[in-house]
Amino acid sequence: MAQPDPHSAEALLSGFPILRTEDLSEARAVVGQAFCDHRLDMRRGAKLRVRHNHVSGTEVSLNALGYGAEVEIDPGQLQHFYLLQFPLVGAARIQHRGETVEACEDTATILNPDRDARMIWGEGCRKLLLQVNRGHLERVAEDLIGAPLQGAVRFDPRVDLTQTGGQRLFQQVTAAARAATHGNLWRDGAGLNEAWVERELVSVLLESQPSNISHMLWRVARAPTSREMRRALDYLHANISEPLRVEDIAREAGLNIRSLQLGFKAAYGVSPMRYLRDVRLDAARYLLSRRQNRESVTQVAYSVGFSHLGRFSQDYRARFGTSPSAE
């Protein structure tokens, strides 16, 4: 008899089975223990065939999960963890942060802890899931940007697996799942190697998937090397709410305007003023995504240096594909 493909959806994490059932109530209870309490429904007469493999680390877990039948899942808010979902077989529809994502082999999704989610997994859909503890992700994010976070990290729910970032993320997660499948990770608990893998998974997630702190990570990753450009960048970020002119930035950096423009073009591919506008918009998005004590759109616009609300809304929509009031 032919052996199953070790890289197939059914074989992934096969050494860590936690559930094999055709009972809806049992599926709801056991999957809920692995993740969180949730509503799980399916059409009357549908044939449920749940296969759930699960391996836990200290701060993350990996899961290969399929229900067989089409199911509707309503977890509400996840609260304490992020959930990255890669469809290995079939498709799903995810509603999250006011957006509907049709997940398939080219499109994964990520759920943020403090936003409601609803999902419909299609018949035969099977996914690889990475669950990340919220506190761990926030600690890694602060280490990467070198500063405390001022609010929750929120990712765009759609993960484009046709782009470099999505492909890198998928490769990293599947590599960890295959290592676990072959007994090379989490077989005997969590050691130093597992701790490194858990941190690396979160680092790649932060670096690869757009979020409200991407501009902070991007700045760290692409900081210019010249002393003058560093001065320009520090001055610009420290004064984003001020009515800066290119002459002001050049003078502070000790450069002429042409040299400053060439430096920004080489480091970031844009002019200094375009870079300033994007930094202001990214800062506004970060402030607008705060769940508690959030300022109004008008207050946020003024606080990051926009004096014309119409221009702010226009630029915001052009950069993020949504209006500032929708965040």
RAVENDA-V242033 format. One record per backbone hydrogen bond with DSSP energy under -0.5 kcal/mol. CO is the residue of the C=O (numbers start at 0). NH is the residue of the N-H. If there is no record, write none. Layout:
CO_NH / CO_NH
This chain:
4_7 / 7_11 / 10_13 / 12_15 / 15_53 / 18_51 / 20_49 / 21_23 / 22_26 / 23_27 / 24_28 / 25_29 / 26_30 / 27_31 / 28_32 / 29_33 / 30_34 / 38_73 / 40_71 / 42_45 / 45_47 / 49_20 / 50_65 / 51_17 / 51_18 / 52_63 / 54_61 / 58_132 / 59_56 / 60_130 / 61_54 / 62_64 / 62_128 / 63_52 / 64_126 / 65_50 / 66_48 / 66_68 / 67_123 / 69_42 / 70_120 / 71_40 / 72_118 / 73_38 / 75_116 / 77_79 / 79_133 / 81_131 / 82_110 / 83_129 / 84_86 / 84_108 / 85_127 / 88_125 / 90_121 / 91_102 / 92_119 / 93_95 / 93_100 / 94_117 / 95_98 / 98_95 / 98_100 / 100_93 / 100_102 / 102_91 / 103_106 / 105_160 / 106_103 / 107_158 / 108_84 / 110_82 / 111_77 / 111_114 / 112_78 / 115_96 / 116_75 / 117_94 / 118_72 / 119_92 / 119_121 / 120_70 / 121_124 / 124_66 / 124_67 / 125_87 / 125_88 / 126_64 / 126_128 / 127_85 / 128_62 / 128_130 / 129_83 / 130_60 / 131_81 / 132_136 / 133_137 / 134_138 / 135_139 / 136_140 / 137_141 / 138_142 / 139_143 / 140_144 / 141_145 / 141_146 / 151_153 / 153_211 / 156_109 / 157_159 / 158_107 / 158_160 / 159_162 / 159_165 / 162_166 / 163_167 / 164_168 / 165_169 / 166_170 / 167_171 / 168_172 / 169_173 / 170_174 / 171_175 / 172_176 / 173_177 / 174_178 / 175_179 / 176_180 / 177_181 / 178_183 / 178_184 / 179_182 / 188_190 / 190_194 / 191_195 / 192_196 / 193_197 / 194_198 / 195_199 / 196_200 / 197_201 / 198_202 / 199_203 / 200_204 / 201_205 / 202_206 / 203_207 / 204_208 / 209_155 / 210_213 / 212_215 / 212_216 / 213_217 / 214_218 / 215_219 / 216_220 / 217_221 / 219_222 / 225_229 / 226_230 / 227_231 / 228_232 / 229_233 / 230_234 / 231_235 / 232_236 / 233_237 / 234_238 / 235_238 / 236_239 / 238_241 / 241_243 / 244_248 / 245_249 / 246_250 / 247_251 / 248_252 / 249_253 / 249_254 / 255_259 / 256_260 / 257_261 / 258_262 / 259_263 / 260_264 / 261_265 / 262_266 / 263_267 / 263_268 / 263_269 / 264_268 / 270_274 / 271_275 / 272_276 / 273_277 / 274_278 / 275_279 / 276_280 / 277_281 / 278_282 / 279_283 / 280_284 / 281_285 / 282_286 / 283_287 / 284_288 / 286_289 / 295_299 / 296_300 / 297_301 / 298_302 / 299_303 / 300_305 / 301_304 / 304_306 / 306_308 / 307_311 / 308_312 / 309_313 / 310_314 / 311_315 / 312_316 / 313_317 / 314_318 / 315_319 / 316_320 / 322_325 / 323_326
